[in-house]
Amino acid sequence: MSMAAASTGTRGAATRRVAWVTGAGTGIGLAGARALAEGGWHVVLSGRREDMLAGACAAITDGGGSAEALALDVVDAGAAEAAATRIAERHGRIDLLVNAAGINVQRRSWADCSAADWERVLDINLKGTVHTMRAVLPFMRAAGGGAIINVASWAGRFTAAMPGAAYTASKSAVAALTHEFNIEEFRHGLRACCLLPAEVATPILKQRPVPPSDDDMARMLQPEDLGQTIAFVANMPAHVCVNEILISPTWNRMFL
């Protein structure tokens, strides 16, 4: 697999807090990285597409932030561990992990979703989250503190037909493992938050079997809304654990 890094940005000192964001090339991950950088964090952007990561880093640094790209496929557990080690060795710390990498498939029903589709959804949404959490755990424990934000979904709390069984199962599991992390790791000064957003107007929505209209997307949560939410959680004092946030647009199509 490919793992390439490029670092840019000059503002700040060596003590700048370091955030590692997966799925950072677009959507919620990119919005979270931008919001964190605006708040003074150094952000390490990970995703599978190096060209997209490079553009995201350039946008952040052009705005005065500090960012670097580290290409990664979260499905690869060994690569996730190597990436965390690389970040920790380079910066001496990993203060925050944001797991925003996620997918869904077009064929979502039990009748149509193939075994390969099931595996792909669970590998990225669930196993990928586990891999990066395990990767940062020893560094956060050694530091005596750290935070993790896992982007799940409204489907992780409320079951509905539209997201499909594979996606719903994966996001429900992400919510559960987030709380299990807090049960075990609070003793080490670590904390995790599960974000459970309803529909967010990201490009992936256009890949749905029935894509939402532009008018519908305009009334959804916007990536920047989630970026601000991620920054809010990340910047809470170390003694505060925001266990989960269930967030939706006021006009919530999940109620229809």
Salt bridges, closest charged atoms under 4 A:
ASP51 OD2 - ARG49 NH2 3.19
GLU68 OE2 - HIS42 NE2 2.67
GLU68 OE1 - ARG90 NH1 3.34
GLU68 OE2 - HIS91 NE2 2.49
GLU81 OE2 - ARG134 NH1 3.40
ASP95 OD2 - ARG93 NE 2.80
ASP117 OD2 - ARG107 NH2 3.24
ASP123 OD1 - LYS127 NZ 3.35
GLU185 OE2 - ARG141 NH2 2.71
GLU185 OE1 - HIS188 NE2 3.97
GLU199 OE2 - ARG208 NH1 2.56
GLU199 OE2 - ARG253 NH2 2.67
ASP214 OD1 - LYS206 NZ 3.22
ASP216 OD2 - ARG253 NH1 3.17
GLU244 OE1 - ARG157 NH2 2.40
GLU244 OE1 - HIS179 NE2 2.87
